[in-house]
């Protein structure tokens, strides 16, 4: 018999001005739900914070533990890590953000904090500090886990803070493909390069649906500096529907900003 479709919360979305966090559009934005691999936005934020606070080096070698490779199920995304190899911390961050490597997320957590549990404590501490009221992390990679939850609003606010505090992440999220050893995979963000889109993170699980936190930078008439928007869509039924929704909301958002500039 065919399997029953997975019941999930209705679609959530939000668009905001990255500079001011002013909300331009929202729909079910505060609805708590599984965030899938958008979780890695916080994994990345915590990684940058940890490196800065502890004086770590992005070039330091990370020895890959077998348990971090074998813990990733066959249907999960990975960057192709091999037990016992050494990889730089910077390379792990790329593999985590460009091709959503769950093995990379686990390796980063273990290297920087000793365990996934300890790294999760840091992630949840940052969530509290950033005012993410709908968010609790129980996985560093975003796999479906009891108690793991966030919302479109929280993911958009997290995206804005990640860009404000660590703008260098855009040099990673704009990459179209990633290769490590014999492994190679394209970035699943099909919007990259379209009308200024340069990030940020895709996600999918059966429980979460198709998710995307996208950001784009565009020059608007009458403005000296270009404007950056963030759009988050959670729980779409397909990759195509998700991408179409994001395109639509970014276009509407920039139109609204341009109109506000003219009216002002």
CORJOHU-V594316 format. One line per field, one symbol per residue. ss: DSSP state (2 for helix, 1 for strand, 0 for the rest). phi: phi as a letter, one per 20 degrees, with the letter a starting at -180 (. if undefined). psi: psi as a letter, one per 40 degrees, with the letter a starting at -180 (. if undefined). A space follows every 50 residues. Layout:
# CORJOHU-V594316
ss: ???
phi: ???
psi: ???
This chain:
# CORJOHU-V594316
ss: 00000000000111111000001111100000100222222222222222 22220000001110022222000000000000000111222222222200 02222222222220022222222222222000000100000000000011 02222222222222202222222000111100111100000000001111 11111000111111111100000000111111111100222222222222 22222222222220
phi: .ffffffbffgcbbcbfffdmffebbblfeffafelffgfffgfgffgff fffemfdfefedeeegffeffeffeefbdnfcgnfdcfgfffffffeedm ffffffffgffecnafgfffffgfffgffemefedbdcbedoffcgmfbb bgffffffgfffffecfffffefefebbcbmeebbefeefegnelnfcrc bdabbffemecbddcbdcedgndfefdddcccccnfebffffffffgfff ffffffffffffff
psi: iiiiihhiiiiiiihihddefhhdiihfdehhiheaeededddddddddd dddefiheeihhhhiddddeehideiiiefihheihiiddddddddddef hdddddddddddediddddddddddddddefgdehhhehedeihhhehia iddddddddddddddgeeddddeehdiiihbehiiihegeehehfehfad hiihidddahihhiiihihihehdiiihihhhhhfieidddddddddddd ddddddddddddd.
